[in-house]
Amino acid sequence: MPVLVHNTPIGICPADGSTDHGKLGAFVMEKDLKAKGFVDIVDEVTFNASDGTEFRADFVARKPGQA
């Protein structure tokens, strides 16, 4: 199941420069994900790699119908 993982520090999104990741950045990003059809949106998800490294994503979501 494909998922979108979004992780960016506070400031302007380096991917496209369109989103401010300040205090309202998380709210705006979640709203944008919903508008783009993503569901099961979860914030602050921690992934553990096989070598023990941890990675925390701002959001993880999936888009229905994509395999």
TORGU-405328 format. One record per residue: y, z, x of N, C-alpha, C in turn; residue in one letter; residue number from 1. Coordinates in steps of 0.2 Angstrom, whole numbers, always signed. Layout:
BEGIN
pt n_yy:Y	n_zz:Z	n_xx:X	ca_yy:Y	ca_zz:Z	ca_xx:X	c_yy:Y	c_zz:Z	c_xx:X	resn:a	resi:NUM
...
END
This chain:
BEGIN
pt n_yy:-6	n_zz:+0	n_xx:+4	ca_yy:+0	ca_zz:+0	ca_xx:+0	c_yy:+6	c_zz:+0	c_xx:+5	resn:m	resi:1
pt n_yy:+10	n_zz:-5	n_xx:+4	ca_yy:+16	ca_zz:-5	ca_xx:+8	c_yy:+21	c_zz:+0	c_xx:+6	resn:p	resi:2
pt n_yy:+25	n_zz:+3	n_xx:+11	ca_yy:+30	ca_zz:+8	ca_xx:+9	c_yy:+36	c_zz:+6	c_xx:+14	resn:v	resi:3
pt n_yy:+42	n_zz:+8	n_xx:+11	ca_yy:+48	ca_zz:+7	ca_xx:+15	c_yy:+49	c_zz:+14	c_xx:+18	resn:l	resi:4
pt n_yy:+51	n_zz:+14	n_xx:+24	ca_yy:+53	ca_zz:+21	ca_xx:+28	c_yy:+60	c_zz:+20	c_xx:+30	resn:v	resi:5
pt n_yy:+64	n_zz:+24	n_xx:+28	ca_yy:+71	ca_zz:+23	ca_xx:+30	c_yy:+73	c_zz:+30	c_xx:+34	resn:h	resi:6
pt n_yy:+76	n_zz:+29	n_xx:+40	ca_yy:+78	ca_zz:+34	ca_xx:+43	c_yy:+84	c_zz:+32	c_xx:+48	resn:n	resi:7
pt n_yy:+90	n_zz:+36	n_xx:+47	ca_yy:+96	ca_zz:+34	ca_xx:+50	c_yy:+100	c_zz:+41	c_xx:+51	resn:t	resi:8
pt n_yy:+103	n_zz:+42	n_xx:+57	ca_yy:+108	ca_zz:+47	ca_xx:+57	c_yy:+114	c_zz:+47	c_xx:+53	resn:p	resi:9
pt n_yy:+118	n_zz:+52	n_xx:+53	ca_yy:+124	ca_zz:+52	ca_xx:+50	c_yy:+129	c_zz:+46	c_xx:+53	resn:i	resi:10
pt n_yy:+132	n_zz:+42	n_xx:+49	ca_yy:+136	ca_zz:+37	ca_xx:+51	c_yy:+135	c_zz:+31	c_xx:+47	resn:g	resi:11
pt n_yy:+137	n_zz:+25	n_xx:+50	ca_yy:+136	ca_zz:+19	ca_xx:+47	c_yy:+129	c_zz:+16	c_xx:+48	resn:i	resi:12
pt n_yy:+125	n_zz:+13	n_xx:+44	ca_yy:+118	ca_zz:+11	ca_xx:+44	c_yy:+118	c_zz:+6	c_xx:+50	resn:c	resi:13
pt n_yy:+114	n_zz:+7	n_xx:+55	ca_yy:+114	ca_zz:+2	ca_xx:+60	c_yy:+110	c_zz:-5	c_xx:+58	resn:p	resi:14
pt n_yy:+107	n_zz:-4	n_xx:+53	ca_yy:+103	ca_zz:-10	ca_xx:+51	c_yy:+107	c_zz:-16	c_xx:+48	resn:a	resi:15
pt n_yy:+112	n_zz:-14	n_xx:+44	ca_yy:+116	ca_zz:-19	ca_xx:+41	c_yy:+124	c_zz:-17	c_xx:+40	resn:d	resi:16
pt n_yy:+125	n_zz:-11	n_xx:+42	ca_yy:+132	ca_zz:-8	ca_xx:+42	c_yy:+135	c_zz:-7	c_xx:+36	resn:g	resi:17
pt n_yy:+131	n_zz:-7	n_xx:+30	ca_yy:+134	ca_zz:-7	ca_xx:+24	c_yy:+134	c_zz:+0	c_xx:+21	resn:s	resi:18
pt n_yy:+130	n_zz:+5	n_xx:+23	ca_yy:+129	ca_zz:+11	ca_xx:+20	c_yy:+132	c_zz:+17	c_xx:+24	resn:t	resi:19
pt n_yy:+136	n_zz:+21	n_xx:+21	ca_yy:+138	ca_zz:+27	ca_xx:+25	c_yy:+133	c_zz:+32	c_xx:+24	resn:d	resi:20
pt n_yy:+131	n_zz:+35	n_xx:+30	ca_yy:+126	ca_zz:+40	ca_xx:+29	c_yy:+129	c_zz:+47	c_xx:+30	resn:h	resi:21
pt n_yy:+135	n_zz:+48	n_xx:+27	ca_yy:+138	ca_zz:+55	ca_xx:+27	c_yy:+135	c_zz:+59	c_xx:+22	resn:g	resi:22
pt n_yy:+139	n_zz:+64	n_xx:+19	ca_yy:+137	ca_zz:+69	ca_xx:+14	c_yy:+134	c_zz:+65	c_xx:+8	resn:k	resi:23
pt n_yy:+137	n_zz:+60	n_xx:+6	ca_yy:+134	ca_zz:+56	ca_xx:+0	c_yy:+130	c_zz:+51	c_xx:+2	resn:l	resi:24
pt n_yy:+128	n_zz:+50	n_xx:+8	ca_yy:+124	ca_zz:+44	ca_xx:+10	c_yy:+117	c_zz:+44	c_xx:+7	resn:g	resi:25
pt n_yy:+114	n_zz:+50	n_xx:+7	ca_yy:+107	ca_zz:+51	ca_xx:+5	c_yy:+107	c_zz:+49	c_xx:-3	resn:a	resi:26
pt n_yy:+112	n_zz:+52	n_xx:-6	ca_yy:+113	ca_zz:+50	ca_xx:-14	c_yy:+113	c_zz:+43	c_xx:-15	resn:f	resi:27
pt n_yy:+118	n_zz:+39	n_xx:-11	ca_yy:+119	ca_zz:+32	ca_xx:-11	c_yy:+113	c_zz:+28	c_xx:-10	resn:v	resi:28
pt n_yy:+109	n_zz:+30	n_xx:-4	ca_yy:+103	ca_zz:+27	ca_xx:-2	c_yy:+98	c_zz:+27	c_xx:-7	resn:m	resi:29
pt n_yy:+97	n_zz:+33	n_xx:-10	ca_yy:+92	ca_zz:+34	ca_xx:-16	c_yy:+93	c_zz:+30	c_xx:-22	resn:e	resi:30
pt n_yy:+100	n_zz:+30	n_xx:-24	ca_yy:+102	ca_zz:+25	ca_xx:-29	c_yy:+101	c_zz:+18	c_xx:-28	resn:k	resi:31
pt n_yy:+102	n_zz:+16	n_xx:-22	ca_yy:+101	ca_zz:+9	ca_xx:-19	c_yy:+94	c_zz:+7	c_xx:-20	resn:d	resi:32
pt n_yy:+89	n_zz:+12	n_xx:-17	ca_yy:+82	ca_zz:+11	ca_xx:-17	c_yy:+80	c_zz:+10	c_xx:-25	resn:l	resi:33
pt n_yy:+82	n_zz:+14	n_xx:-29	ca_yy:+80	ca_zz:+13	ca_xx:-36	c_yy:+82	c_zz:+6	c_xx:-39	resn:k	resi:34
pt n_yy:+88	n_zz:+5	n_xx:-37	ca_yy:+91	ca_zz:-2	ca_xx:-40	c_yy:+87	c_zz:-8	c_xx:-37	resn:a	resi:35
pt n_yy:+84	n_zz:-7	n_xx:-31	ca_yy:+80	ca_zz:-13	ca_xx:-29	c_yy:+73	c_zz:-13	c_xx:-31	resn:k	resi:36
pt n_yy:+71	n_zz:-8	n_xx:-35	ca_yy:+65	ca_zz:-8	ca_xx:-38	c_yy:+60	c_zz:-3	c_xx:-35	resn:g	resi:37
pt n_yy:+62	n_zz:+1	n_xx:-30	ca_yy:+57	ca_zz:+5	ca_xx:-27	c_yy:+56	c_zz:+11	c_xx:-31	resn:f	resi:38
pt n_yy:+50	n_zz:+14	n_xx:-31	ca_yy:+48	ca_zz:+20	ca_xx:-35	c_yy:+44	c_zz:+25	c_xx:-30	resn:v	resi:39
pt n_yy:+42	n_zz:+30	n_xx:-33	ca_yy:+39	ca_zz:+36	ca_xx:-29	c_yy:+43	c_zz:+37	c_xx:-23	resn:d	resi:40
pt n_yy:+50	n_zz:+38	n_xx:-24	ca_yy:+54	ca_zz:+39	ca_xx:-18	c_yy:+54	c_zz:+47	c_xx:-17	resn:i	resi:41
pt n_yy:+53	n_zz:+48	n_xx:-10	ca_yy:+52	ca_zz:+55	ca_xx:-8	c_yy:+57	c_zz:+56	c_xx:-2	resn:v	resi:42
pt n_yy:+60	n_zz:+61	n_xx:-2	ca_yy:+65	ca_zz:+62	ca_xx:+4	c_yy:+62	c_zz:+67	c_xx:+9	resn:d	resi:43
pt n_yy:+64	n_zz:+66	n_xx:+15	ca_yy:+63	ca_zz:+71	ca_xx:+21	c_yy:+55	c_zz:+72	c_xx:+22	resn:e	resi:44
pt n_yy:+52	n_zz:+66	n_xx:+23	ca_yy:+45	ca_zz:+66	ca_xx:+24	c_yy:+43	c_zz:+66	c_xx:+32	resn:v	resi:45
pt n_yy:+39	n_zz:+70	n_xx:+34	ca_yy:+37	ca_zz:+71	ca_xx:+41	c_yy:+30	c_zz:+67	c_xx:+42	resn:t	resi:46
pt n_yy:+30	n_zz:+63	n_xx:+47	ca_yy:+24	ca_zz:+60	ca_xx:+49	c_yy:+21	c_zz:+62	c_xx:+55	resn:f	resi:47
pt n_yy:+15	n_zz:+63	n_xx:+56	ca_yy:+12	ca_zz:+65	ca_xx:+62	c_yy:+8	c_zz:+60	c_xx:+66	resn:n	resi:48
pt n_yy:+10	n_zz:+58	n_xx:+72	ca_yy:+6	ca_zz:+53	ca_xx:+75	c_yy:+0	c_zz:+56	c_xx:+78	resn:a	resi:49
pt n_yy:-5	n_zz:+51	n_xx:+80	ca_yy:-11	ca_zz:+54	ca_xx:+83	c_yy:-10	c_zz:+58	c_xx:+90	resn:s	resi:50
pt n_yy:-4	n_zz:+56	n_xx:+93	ca_yy:-3	ca_zz:+60	ca_xx:+99	c_yy:+1	c_zz:+66	c_xx:+98	resn:d	resi:51
pt n_yy:+2	n_zz:+68	n_xx:+92	ca_yy:+6	ca_zz:+74	ca_xx:+90	c_yy:+13	c_zz:+74	c_xx:+89	resn:g	resi:52
pt n_yy:+16	n_zz:+68	n_xx:+90	ca_yy:+23	ca_zz:+67	ca_xx:+89	c_yy:+25	c_zz:+67	c_xx:+82	resn:t	resi:53
pt n_yy:+30	n_zz:+70	n_xx:+80	ca_yy:+32	ca_zz:+71	ca_xx:+73	c_yy:+38	c_zz:+66	c_xx:+72	resn:e	resi:54
pt n_yy:+38	n_zz:+63	n_xx:+66	ca_yy:+44	ca_zz:+58	ca_xx:+65	c_yy:+46	c_zz:+60	c_xx:+57	resn:f	resi:55
pt n_yy:+52	n_zz:+62	n_xx:+56	ca_yy:+54	ca_zz:+63	ca_xx:+50	c_yy:+59	c_zz:+57	c_xx:+47	resn:r	resi:56
pt n_yy:+56	n_zz:+55	n_xx:+41	ca_yy:+60	ca_zz:+49	ca_xx:+38	c_yy:+64	c_zz:+52	c_xx:+33	resn:a	resi:57
pt n_yy:+70	n_zz:+49	n_xx:+32	ca_yy:+75	ca_zz:+51	ca_xx:+27	c_yy:+72	c_zz:+50	c_xx:+20	resn:d	resi:58
pt n_yy:+69	n_zz:+44	n_xx:+19	ca_yy:+65	ca_zz:+42	ca_xx:+13	c_yy:+59	c_zz:+38	c_xx:+14	resn:f	resi:59
pt n_yy:+54	n_zz:+39	n_xx:+10	ca_yy:+48	ca_zz:+35	ca_xx:+10	c_yy:+48	c_zz:+33	c_xx:+2	resn:v	resi:60
pt n_yy:+46	n_zz:+26	n_xx:+1	ca_yy:+46	ca_zz:+24	ca_xx:-6	c_yy:+41	c_zz:+18	c_xx:-6	resn:a	resi:61
pt n_yy:+39	n_zz:+16	n_xx:-12	ca_yy:+35	ca_zz:+10	ca_xx:-12	c_yy:+38	c_zz:+5	c_xx:-18	resn:r	resi:62
pt n_yy:+36	n_zz:-1	n_xx:-17	ca_yy:+39	ca_zz:-6	ca_xx:-22	c_yy:+32	c_zz:-9	c_xx:-26	resn:k	resi:63
pt n_yy:+32	n_zz:-8	n_xx:-32	ca_yy:+26	ca_zz:-9	ca_xx:-36	c_yy:+25	c_zz:-17	c_xx:-36	resn:p	resi:64
pt n_yy:+18	n_zz:-19	n_xx:-36	ca_yy:+16	ca_zz:-26	ca_xx:-36	c_yy:+16	c_zz:-29	c_xx:-29	resn:g	resi:65
pt n_yy:+17	n_zz:-25	n_xx:-23	ca_yy:+17	ca_zz:-28	ca_xx:-17	c_yy:+11	c_zz:-25	c_xx:-13	resn:q	resi:66
pt n_yy:+7	n_zz:-30	n_xx:-11	ca_yy:+1	ca_zz:-27	ca_xx:-7	c_yy:+1	c_zz:-29	c_xx:+0	resn:a	resi:67
END
